[in-house]
């Protein structure tokens, strides 16, 4: 007869210990005991996001995130929120392209309460028809609010332009039409099919004991108690490794003061060992005030106030991008400089001083980001969900320190070898928009 298994994954010099228990139904429970803190963070990580939706289900993952806060068989929406508020904690959730997370952060003495509330919320949602109708209106307002923010909207536009009408290219929130057409039956089916034990990780970090957490999780996930051993999901629905849409351009006219510009290239998958080199490249090119893009576009030429680069890594592909907000007449210059900066790294590499500064920036930001229990819970939860493992911080830092200039140059060369995608939202239309599209 099979039994639940427990493993110690990492132990660090400061007394922190990461352990994982896998239950018979496939649910993984991972904890990080952090001595000396007085808080604890609880997260339920579900391997389902907007990329997991069919055409008919656009926006379902995010819609479901909202709905699960509307109540369970044991708690009303008021009970869910007031219970955490009453102990001075915080609770929230977010939906991404490839996962959804529900989390709470409380004092260590209230960790049992937080586990019970979060477990109840994700495993036993009512999804009442009346709540679905009322929350539909809320999400439509959220979509309208997002459309008013061009700096955020251009990221969605870049994804849809680069990956096309595919699950990875569609907006996480869905569209007005898709949200209006989602049925209660469809949302309930999505919930039952995706929120299964084998597709979930419960992560807890703080002043907690692993055995106690496992016991509490078993009691809290009442709605999943009768699930049989579940098989891995057939996912993702779309393979985007070689997107046929890369190299296209989109210019959306909006009567605002600035043009919001995003130049994107196909990146690398999250399991690619070169992700550490890409992180260093990102720091060097657009990760701070000393970066090449910031210096070239803002400091030397005064073309933009906000300019930065980023990298998004997915299961089988990625997107590397440069964002800038500038005057409409400066878009051509910003795009040309951005392309030149990346091309120069791909051709000539980086200096020893840049490499050292880039590695230092990545290491410093990573370590500083782990100074609270919420961040540490996110690290172990996301790592377990995506990689099935949680490396120690020293292992991660060693990978970053090992990045050399040849690796940075190589990954830059691969990125710029593909066709760029351009997305622009701003007061540009007619011939100006056509010339901008043609320039890329």
Secondary structure as GFF3:
##gff-version 3
##sequence-region A 1 440
A	DSSP	beta_strand	5	11	.	.	.	ID=ss1
A	DSSP	beta_strand	17	22	.	.	.	ID=ss2
A	DSSP	beta_strand	28	33	.	.	.	ID=ss3
A	DSSP	beta_strand	39	46	.	.	.	ID=ss4
A	DSSP	three_ten_helix	50	52	.	.	.	ID=ss5
A	DSSP	three_ten_helix	55	57	.	.	.	ID=ss6
A	DSSP	alpha_helix	60	67	.	.	.	ID=ss7
A	DSSP	three_ten_helix	68	70	.	.	.	ID=ss8
A	DSSP	alpha_helix	77	85	.	.	.	ID=ss9
A	DSSP	beta_strand	90	95	.	.	.	ID=ss10
A	DSSP	beta_strand	100	107	.	.	.	ID=ss11
A	DSSP	three_ten_helix	108	110	.	.	.	ID=ss12
A	DSSP	alpha_helix	111	123	.	.	.	ID=ss13
A	DSSP	alpha_helix	129	147	.	.	.	ID=ss14
A	DSSP	alpha_helix	150	163	.	.	.	ID=ss15
A	DSSP	alpha_helix	176	181	.	.	.	ID=ss16
A	DSSP	alpha_helix	184	194	.	.	.	ID=ss17
A	DSSP	three_ten_helix	197	199	.	.	.	ID=ss18
A	DSSP	beta_strand	200	206	.	.	.	ID=ss19
A	DSSP	alpha_helix	210	220	.	.	.	ID=ss20
A	DSSP	three_ten_helix	222	224	.	.	.	ID=ss21
A	DSSP	beta_strand	249	253	.	.	.	ID=ss22
A	DSSP	beta_strand	259	266	.	.	.	ID=ss23
A	DSSP	alpha_helix	275	286	.	.	.	ID=ss24
A	DSSP	alpha_helix	292	293	.	.	.	ID=ss25
A	DSSP	pi_helix	294	299	.	.	.	ID=ss26
A	DSSP	beta_strand	304	313	.	.	.	ID=ss27
A	DSSP	beta_strand	318	326	.	.	.	ID=ss28
A	DSSP	three_ten_helix	328	330	.	.	.	ID=ss29
A	DSSP	alpha_helix	331	348	.	.	.	ID=ss30
A	DSSP	alpha_helix	352	368	.	.	.	ID=ss31
A	DSSP	alpha_helix	373	387	.	.	.	ID=ss32
A	DSSP	alpha_helix	393	401	.	.	.	ID=ss33
A	DSSP	alpha_helix	405	417	.	.	.	ID=ss34
A	DSSP	beta_strand	421	426	.	.	.	ID=ss35
A	DSSP	alpha_helix	430	439	.	.	.	ID=ss36
###
